Amino acid sequence: MADAAGLERGVKNPSDTLQEAETMLQHVREQVGFGPASREVLAEALGYRGISGTSGRKVAALSHYGLLERAGSGYRISDLGKQLLMPKEPSERGRALAVAARTPALYQRLWARYQGGPLPALLPNLLVREHGVNQRSADEVAKIFRETMQFAGLLRNGIMQDDAPDGHETASEPSARSQTQPVATWPDLQPRAGFVEEERLVAQSATDDRQQADSRRTQRYTVALDKAGRLAVIDLPLPLLHRDLQKILAWVDYMNTVVEDGDTSEPAGDAG
């Protein structure tokens, strides 16, 4: 049976983004301080009358991100939470965000798998099939994960980064939930090494309806085929839809039947 976070098999997952959790932690500090407090007191600090399904998930989200820790029968703001709320230097907050974003059990698995590569466009499907996420909640779970990684600076231009950039600041950035155009990502069909992603806008001055229809927003992916410098360049329209990916996969399957095997060995020195 699925829990409130949309999981069927015990993988811990927050029901709120890290940006929302940071705001909730500020309320806890203002209302309770850094000392121990019960779940009921924490729920009241967040504006609820007591523990319920909703308030319980809010408190749990703070724990998932490592911003609260157990203290006796209650909780208190952790050292990581203090680094986030009261950084000694600007870079400490960025580091704390990067650590918090990777703390939930599910996020640890996803970050470890996609670190250094693109986040799949079909992530909701992977969450259901490989991580036990309830199908009805998969889209929301994927959305919260994506927004959390973006807020922490670990997802930039659709690529999962090894770490947040130096001096990373996110407080002035707009919430990812306010963005109406998500960044489309190439699915995890190719080895992650060798992908270089850049986004470009193609604007075409139109004088008739046909030219206007041809104007489109695209995203370019360059795939390194080998160390000799052979590249494949792919321009995909935005937004990228699931049915588009199915057509691309069908084309790849067809090309597998017509391309000659030839010499499949890599150039000298191109092992690995």
Secondary structure, DSSP 8 states (H G I E B T S, - for coil): ---TTSBSSS----SS-HHHHHHHHHHHHHHT-SS-B-HHHHHHHTT-SS--HHHHHHHHHHHHTTSEEEETTEEEE-HHHHHHHS-SSHHHHHHHHHHHHT-SHHHHHHHHHHTTSB--TTHHHHHHHHH-B-GGGHHHHHHHHHHHHHHTTSEETTEE-SS--TT---TTS--GGG-SS------TTS-STTEEEEEEEE----SSHHHHHH-EEEEEEEEE-STT--EEEEEEEES--HHHHHHHHHHHHHHHHHS--------TT---
